Amino acid sequence: MINTTTTPLTADLTDLASASVRELVTILTQLEDHLRSTPFLVSRGGAMVVNPDVAPLLSRQRSVVAQLRSRRASWRGSESAGTRSGSHGRAASASWPRPPWS
């Protein structure tokens, strides 16, 4: 569970490991919204420079995405072994065909 004393944008990286996938997706959504509303370039001393607020947001975004990718990789590993909640892998989706690159 995410520490509620911090905002999702400032929660530390240890919280990411214990966060649920739903919480990680929520954090990623909020980060992307914040990035969209933050100007990338700002004027400083008469020159346009990269906004210093952007780098920590991008770093946090990369951390959240890495955590989601590691979860996906661990799920795929357990699915191929047939240990996912007693099932033998995921069944094909009835609503979406397999993408041509899979």
PLY file of the C-alpha trace (Angstrom):
ply
format ascii 1.0
element vertex 102
property float x
property float y
property float z
element edge 101
property int vertex1
property int vertex2
end_header
0.00 0.00 0.00
1.29 3.48 -0.85
2.27 5.69 2.07
-0.60 8.15 2.40
1.56 10.84 4.03
3.21 11.53 0.67
1.72 12.32 -2.69
2.11 9.74 -5.46
4.60 12.07 -7.13
6.88 12.21 -4.08
6.46 8.71 -2.64
9.85 7.06 -2.30
11.01 4.14 -4.41
10.55 1.59 -1.62
6.82 2.27 -1.79
6.83 1.25 -5.45
7.87 -2.31 -4.61
4.94 -2.74 -2.25
2.37 -0.91 -4.40
-0.30 -2.82 -6.26
-0.44 -2.68 -10.05
-3.53 -0.50 -9.81
-1.65 1.97 -7.58
1.33 1.96 -9.95
-0.92 2.73 -12.92
-2.56 5.54 -10.92
0.85 6.99 -10.04
1.93 6.76 -13.68
-1.25 8.50 -14.83
-0.75 11.33 -12.35
2.91 11.69 -13.32
2.04 11.88 -17.01
-0.67 14.47 -16.30
1.83 16.51 -14.30
4.43 16.22 -17.07
1.91 17.39 -19.68
1.10 20.48 -17.62
4.74 21.31 -16.82
6.49 23.48 -19.41
9.55 21.69 -20.77
11.51 24.86 -21.45
11.66 27.93 -19.22
13.40 31.27 -19.61
16.38 31.70 -17.34
18.79 34.60 -17.76
17.40 35.41 -21.18
17.93 31.88 -22.50
15.54 29.01 -22.83
16.65 26.10 -20.65
15.13 22.77 -19.66
12.78 23.21 -16.73
14.48 21.82 -13.59
11.13 20.38 -12.46
11.03 18.02 -15.44
14.03 15.80 -14.57
12.66 14.43 -11.26
9.29 13.77 -12.88
10.90 11.86 -15.74
13.05 9.90 -13.28
10.00 8.97 -11.23
8.13 8.00 -14.40
10.99 5.70 -15.42
10.97 4.09 -11.96
7.24 3.41 -12.07
7.46 1.98 -15.60
10.40 -0.22 -14.56
8.36 -1.55 -11.64
5.41 -2.30 -13.93
7.70 -4.05 -16.42
9.25 -6.18 -13.68
5.79 -7.21 -12.52
4.86 -8.14 -16.09
8.04 -10.17 -16.46
7.41 -12.00 -13.19
3.83 -12.77 -14.25
4.98 -14.12 -17.58
7.53 -16.30 -15.83
4.90 -17.77 -13.52
2.43 -18.26 -16.37
4.86 -20.30 -18.40
5.51 -22.47 -15.35
1.77 -22.93 -14.83
1.82 -21.60 -11.26
-0.54 -18.67 -11.63
-3.26 -19.35 -9.08
-3.42 -23.00 -10.07
-4.11 -22.24 -13.73
-2.08 -23.35 -16.70
-1.41 -19.96 -18.27
-3.84 -17.46 -19.67
-6.47 -18.41 -22.15
-6.66 -16.54 -25.43
-8.87 -13.48 -25.28
-12.21 -13.87 -26.99
-12.45 -10.17 -27.73
-8.97 -9.29 -29.02
-7.03 -11.25 -31.62
-3.34 -11.87 -31.04
-1.21 -9.04 -32.44
0.80 -9.97 -35.52
4.11 -9.37 -33.74
3.46 -11.90 -30.96
0 1
1 2
2 3
3 4
4 5
5 6
6 7
7 8
8 9
9 10
10 11
11 12
12 13
13 14
14 15
15 16
16 17
17 18
18 19
19 20
20 21
21 22
22 23
23 24
24 25
25 26
26 27
27 28
28 29
29 30
30 31
31 32
32 33
33 34
34 35
35 36
36 37
37 38
38 39
39 40
40 41
41 42
42 43
43 44
44 45
45 46
46 47
47 48
48 49
49 50
50 51
51 52
52 53
53 54
54 55
55 56
56 57
57 58
58 59
59 60
60 61
61 62
62 63
63 64
64 65
65 66
66 67
67 68
68 69
69 70
70 71
71 72
72 73
73 74
74 75
75 76
76 77
77 78
78 79
79 80
80 81
81 82
82 83
83 84
84 85
85 86
86 87
87 88
88 89
89 90
90 91
91 92
92 93
93 94
94 95
95 96
96 97
97 98
98 99
99 100
100 101
